Amino acid sequence: MWRPGMNFSMLKLAPRAMAVVCSEDELRVSLADGRSLSVPMAWFARLAHASQAERAHDELLGDREGIHWPEIDEDISIAALLLGQPSVQARRALA
């Protein structure tokens, strides 16, 4: 939060999700600042193998800084998506 004596470049704003859409091939996230992210579904094995109904039941975590899918116990942070980080399982498979 801003305090007297801070300049605005010192503020670190966490990216916040506004909407989440899962297709067969990709995860798309719309952010509060107007950006959209699209990453391959293959980055997240649990999501890739989930049913469409399971994928559609997502919950935004905290201050919309993460996404949770309760039926498949998958959590993804928006910061990790922005950094281009697939899940640990996907990183092992891609290595």
Buried (B, 14 or more C-beta within 10 A) or exposed (E): EEEEEEEEEEEEEEBBBEEBBBEEEBBEBBBBEEEEBEBEBBBBBBBBEBEEEBBEEBEBBEEBBBBBBEBBEBBBBBEBBEEEBBBEEBEEEEE
